Amino acid sequence: MPHIWGADHDAFRPDQWLTGAGCSFIPKSLYWYPVFHVGLGVCLGKNLAVNEIMVVAVAVVRALDVQVVGDSGSAACAPKFVRVGADLVHQRQAPSED
């Protein structure tokens, strides 16, 4: 998907996020997640919610045995959307019942 993500879309370059002085990470605007607000009205559960999202994502990936399906090994999907059906991922093993 170079037409969406750029010519080096499949390269592992963690330094692309280090844009500050001395190659430090500078987060995007505080308004990036407007649902949490900023300033005096900031959501008290923001950090809990963000951490919970990460915990659930890791739990799902660890519980399922998934693989990319297709000859090309690439997914054809629209930006900002993830297809969970069709030919993007295939569940080879059902999660355990314990």
FENFENTA-V389703 format. One record per residue. RES is the residue in one small letter. SS is DSSP state (a for helix, b for strand, c for the rest). OMEGA is omega in radians with two decimals (* if undefined). NEAR is the number of other C-alpha atoms within 12 Angstrom. Layout:
# FENFENTA-V389703
[[RES:SS:OMEGA:NEAR] [RES:SS:OMEGA:NEAR]]
This chain:
# FENFENTA-V389703
[[m:c:-3.13:17] [p:a:-3.13:14] [h:a:3.11:11] [i:a:-2.97:14] [w:a:3.12:13] [g:c:-3.07:10] [a:c:-3.12:10] [d:c:-3.06:13] [h:c:-3.11:14] [d:c:3.12:15] [a:c:3.09:12] [f:c:-3.12:9] [r:c:-3.13:10] [p:a:3.14:12] [d:a:3.12:14] [q:a:3.13:15] [w:a:-3.12:14] [l:c:-3.02:15] [t:c:-3.09:14] [g:c:3.10:13] [a:c:-3.12:8] [g:c:-3.13:9] [c:c:3.08:12] [s:c:-3.12:13] [f:c:3.04:14] [i:c:-3.12:15] [p:c:3.08:13] [k:c:-3.10:12] [s:c:3.06:10] [l:a:-3.14:15] [y:a:-3.10:13] [w:a:3.07:11] [y:c:-3.01:17] [p:a:-3.13:14] [v:a:-3.11:16] [f:a:-3.10:20] [h:c:3.13:17] [v:c:3.09:16] [g:a:-3.09:11] [l:a:-3.12:8] [g:a:-3.10:12] [v:c:3.13:16] [c:c:-3.13:17] [l:c:-3.12:15] [g:c:-3.08:14] [k:a:-3.11:19] [n:a:3.10:14] [l:a:-3.12:13] [a:a:-3.14:16] [v:a:3.10:17] [n:a:3.12:13] [e:a:3.08:14] [i:a:3.14:14] [m:a:3.14:14] [v:a:3.14:14] [v:a:3.13:14] [a:a:3.12:14] [v:a:3.14:13] [a:a:3.13:14] [v:a:-3.13:17] [v:a:-3.13:16] [r:a:-3.08:15] [a:a:-3.09:18] [l:c:3.05:18] [d:c:-3.06:17] [v:b:3.08:20] [q:b:3.06:18] [v:b:-3.10:21] [v:c:3.09:19] [g:c:-3.11:14] [d:c:-3.06:9] [s:c:-3.10:11] [g:c:3.12:14] [s:c:-3.12:17] [a:c:3.08:24] [a:c:-3.14:23] [c:c:3.13:16] [a:c:3.10:12] [p:c:3.12:13] [k:c:3.08:8] [f:c:3.10:10] [v:c:3.09:14] [r:c:-3.12:16] [v:c:3.13:17] [g:c:3.08:15] [a:c:-3.03:15] [d:c:-3.12:21] [l:c:3.10:22] [v:b:3.13:22] [h:b:3.14:18] [q:b:-3.12:20] [r:c:-3.07:13] [q:c:3.11:13] [a:c:3.09:14] [p:c:-3.13:15] [s:c:-3.08:10] [e:c:-3.11:6] [d:c:*:5]]
